[in-house]
Amino acid sequence: MNAKRGYVPEDDRNFSEASIKDMRSASRHLCYLINEGYDLKQVSTFVGNHFMFSERQRLALMRSVATKEQLEIRKGKEKSSIYGEEVWIDGFNTIITLEVMISDSILFLCQDGTIRDLAALRGTYRIIPETEKAVSILLGTLEGFGVKYIHILLDEPVSNSGRLKSLIAEIAESYKVPLDIQILKAVDKELWEKENVITSDSIILDHCRSWFNLMDNCVKKQGVSLLQVWE
């Protein structure tokens, strides 16, 4: 059974052609205000109320936009190659987005070039039928890029982190790249000091030393369509 990770039935209405047109119009107001120094969450509420957006539409806009300063910083730290490098992966963030992709749920092309979804983790996670394929795509893609070593970091407070670690280790036996899987209390802060980070978490992207846009490569290889709610 397809679990449709990251999808709710209302998305067909929330992200219809007409709705996306309105969201792109709203994104201009949103970007202007955050570039003037206003808080993104407060601006999202203000603009969202004006356009009468749903919570899902507001979340999509919030995850899609960034200030000009943030975009410059992230672009400056983005790596074009990870051949022969060690990579550090925000495990739940990356695997869940891959599960969303496999489930044919909505993925968004964001201003910083990352691919984001609307799957709400909130401390709970369960393995679904798509998880195994998601992990295989992750490891296979990294092996194809010729990485030297893979570090996958999983959040300890999230349910089933131990089960996911075991599943990743089992699948990794079919691949040649050395792999380290860690369960940590604060994955985000651990990644702040790392090079070659793989995540779409905006806070991590703003703090880490460098990052690689793995999901962009995955969606292109899989021929996945993306939604763009900004202009």
C-alpha positions as CSV (number, residue, x, y, z in Angstrom):
1,M,0.0,0.0,0.0
2,N,1.3,3.4,-0.9
3,A,1.4,5.5,2.3
4,K,1.5,8.8,0.4
5,R,4.0,10.3,2.8
6,G,3.5,14.1,2.9
7,Y,0.1,14.2,1.3
8,V,-3.4,15.2,2.4
9,P,-6.5,15.2,0.2
10,E,-6.9,18.9,0.5
11,D,-3.6,19.4,-1.4
12,D,-5.5,18.9,-4.7
13,R,-7.3,22.1,-3.9
14,N,-4.5,23.9,-2.0
15,F,-2.1,23.5,-4.9
16,S,-4.3,23.7,-8.0
17,E,-3.2,25.9,-10.9
18,A,-5.3,28.8,-9.6
19,S,-4.0,28.5,-6.1
20,I,-0.4,28.4,-7.2
21,K,-1.0,31.6,-9.2
22,D,-2.2,33.3,-6.0
23,M,0.7,31.9,-4.0
24,R,3.2,33.3,-6.5
25,S,1.6,36.7,-6.2
26,A,1.7,36.5,-2.4
27,S,5.4,35.4,-2.5
28,R,6.3,38.9,-3.8
29,H,4.8,40.5,-0.8
30,L,6.4,37.9,1.5
31,C,9.9,38.3,0.0
32,Y,9.7,42.1,0.1
33,L,8.8,42.1,3.8
34,I,11.4,39.5,5.0
35,N,14.1,41.4,3.0
36,E,13.0,44.5,5.0
37,G,13.8,42.6,8.2
38,Y,10.4,41.4,9.2
39,D,10.1,37.9,10.8
40,L,9.1,35.2,8.3
41,K,6.5,33.5,10.5
42,Q,4.8,36.8,11.4
43,V,4.8,37.9,7.7
44,S,3.5,34.5,6.7
45,T,0.5,35.0,9.0
46,F,-0.1,38.5,7.8
47,V,0.1,37.7,4.1
48,G,-1.6,34.4,4.5
49,N,-4.6,36.1,6.2
50,H,-4.8,38.6,3.4
51,F,-4.9,35.9,0.7
52,M,-7.0,33.6,3.0
53,F,-4.5,30.8,2.5
54,S,-4.7,27.4,4.3
55,E,-2.0,26.3,6.8
56,R,-0.5,24.0,4.1
57,Q,-0.3,26.9,1.7
58,R,1.4,29.1,4.3
59,L,3.8,26.4,5.2
60,A,4.7,25.8,1.5
61,L,5.5,29.5,1.1
62,M,7.5,29.7,4.3
63,R,9.6,26.7,3.3
64,S,10.1,28.0,-0.3
65,V,11.4,31.5,0.3
66,A,14.4,33.1,1.9
67,T,16.0,36.5,2.2
68,K,18.5,37.7,-0.4
69,E,21.3,37.4,2.3
70,Q,20.3,33.8,3.1
71,L,20.3,32.9,-0.6
72,E,23.7,34.4,-1.1
73,I,25.2,32.6,1.9
74,R,23.7,29.3,0.9
75,K,24.7,29.6,-2.7
76,G,28.3,30.5,-1.7
77,K,28.5,27.3,0.4
78,E,27.0,24.9,-2.1
79,K,29.4,22.2,-3.5
80,S,29.2,21.1,-7.1
81,S,30.9,17.8,-6.5
82,I,31.4,15.4,-3.5
83,Y,33.7,12.9,-5.3
84,G,36.2,11.5,-2.9
85,E,34.6,13.3,0.0
86,E,33.0,12.4,3.3
87,V,29.3,13.4,3.5
88,W,27.2,14.2,6.5
89,I,23.5,13.4,6.1
90,D,20.5,14.8,8.0
91,G,19.0,11.4,8.0
92,F,15.3,11.9,8.7
93,N,15.2,15.1,6.7
94,T,16.6,13.4,3.6
95,I,14.9,10.0,3.8
96,I,11.5,11.5,4.4
97,T,11.8,13.7,1.4
98,L,12.8,10.7,-0.7
99,E,9.8,8.8,0.7
100,V,7.6,11.8,-0.4
101,M,9.1,11.6,-3.8
102,I,8.4,7.9,-4.2
103,S,4.9,8.3,-2.8
104,D,4.2,10.8,-5.7
105,S,3.3,13.5,-3.1
106,I,4.0,17.2,-3.6
107,L,7.6,18.4,-3.7
108,F,8.5,22.1,-3.9
109,L,11.4,23.8,-5.7
110,C,12.6,26.5,-3.3
111,Q,14.4,29.7,-3.9
112,D,17.7,28.4,-2.6
113,G,17.5,25.4,-5.0
114,T,16.6,22.8,-2.4
115,I,13.7,20.4,-2.7
116,R,11.3,20.5,0.3
117,D,8.1,18.8,1.3
118,L,5.2,19.2,3.7
119,A,5.6,16.0,5.7
120,A,5.3,16.9,9.3
121,L,7.6,14.9,11.5
122,R,6.9,16.4,15.0
123,G,8.9,13.7,16.8
124,T,7.0,10.8,15.3
125,Y,8.2,8.6,12.5
126,R,7.3,5.2,11.2
127,I,8.8,3.0,8.5
128,I,6.6,2.7,5.5
129,P,6.8,0.5,2.4
130,E,8.6,3.3,0.5
131,T,11.4,3.6,3.1
132,E,13.5,0.8,1.8
133,K,13.5,2.2,-1.7
134,A,14.2,5.7,-0.3
135,V,17.3,4.4,1.5
136,S,18.4,2.5,-1.6
137,I,18.1,5.6,-3.7
138,L,20.1,7.6,-1.2
139,L,23.0,5.1,-0.9
140,G,23.0,4.3,-4.6
141,T,23.2,8.0,-5.6
142,L,26.0,8.7,-3.2
143,E,27.9,5.6,-4.4
144,G,27.4,6.9,-8.0
145,F,28.9,10.2,-7.0
146,G,32.0,8.5,-5.7
147,V,31.9,9.6,-2.1
148,K,34.6,8.2,0.2
149,Y,32.5,7.8,3.4
150,I,28.9,8.3,4.4
151,H,27.7,9.6,7.8
152,I,24.0,9.4,8.5
153,L,22.8,11.1,11.6
154,L,19.4,10.3,13.1
155,D,17.6,12.2,15.8
156,E,17.3,10.2,19.0
157,P,14.1,11.9,20.2
158,V,12.3,10.8,17.1
159,S,10.4,7.5,17.4
160,N,11.7,4.5,15.5
161,S,15.2,6.0,15.0
162,G,16.7,2.7,16.1
163,R,14.6,0.7,13.7
164,L,15.5,3.0,10.8
165,K,19.2,2.7,11.7
166,S,18.9,-1.1,11.6
167,L,17.1,-0.9,8.2
168,I,19.8,1.4,6.7
169,A,22.6,-0.9,8.0
170,E,20.9,-3.9,6.4
171,I,20.4,-2.2,3.0
172,A,24.0,-0.8,3.1
173,E,25.4,-4.3,2.9
174,S,24.6,-4.2,-0.8
175,Y,26.8,-1.1,-1.3
176,K,30.5,-0.6,-1.2
177,V,30.8,2.8,0.4
178,P,31.8,2.8,4.1
179,L,28.9,3.9,6.3
180,D,28.6,5.3,9.8
181,I,25.1,5.7,11.3
182,Q,24.7,7.7,14.5
183,I,21.7,8.4,16.7
184,L,22.2,11.8,18.3
185,K,20.2,14.1,20.6
186,A,20.9,17.2,18.5
187,V,21.6,16.4,14.8
188,D,21.2,19.9,13.7
189,K,23.9,21.4,15.9
190,E,26.2,18.5,15.0
191,L,25.9,19.4,11.4
192,W,26.6,23.1,11.9
193,E,30.3,22.5,11.9
194,K,30.4,20.0,9.0
195,E,31.5,20.1,5.4
196,N,29.5,18.4,2.6
197,V,26.2,18.4,4.5
198,I,23.1,16.9,2.9
199,T,19.9,18.5,4.1
200,S,17.2,20.9,3.2
201,D,16.9,22.3,6.8
202,S,17.3,26.0,6.4
203,I,18.9,26.6,9.8
204,I,21.5,23.9,9.1
205,L,22.2,25.3,5.6
206,D,22.8,28.8,7.2
207,H,25.3,27.4,9.7
208,C,27.2,24.5,8.0
209,R,30.5,25.0,6.3
210,S,29.3,23.5,3.0
211,W,26.5,21.5,1.5
212,F,25.5,19.4,-1.5
213,N,22.1,19.4,-3.1
214,L,21.6,15.7,-3.4
215,M,17.8,15.9,-3.7
216,D,18.0,18.0,-6.8
217,N,20.0,15.2,-8.5
218,C,17.6,12.6,-7.2
219,V,14.4,14.3,-8.6
220,K,16.0,14.9,-12.0
221,K,17.2,11.3,-12.3
222,Q,13.7,10.1,-11.3
223,G,12.0,12.6,-13.6
224,V,9.9,14.1,-10.8
225,S,7.8,17.2,-11.3
226,L,8.1,20.0,-8.8
227,L,5.9,22.8,-7.7
228,Q,7.1,26.4,-7.6
229,V,5.0,28.7,-5.4
230,W,7.2,31.8,-5.7
231,E,8.3,34.1,-8.4
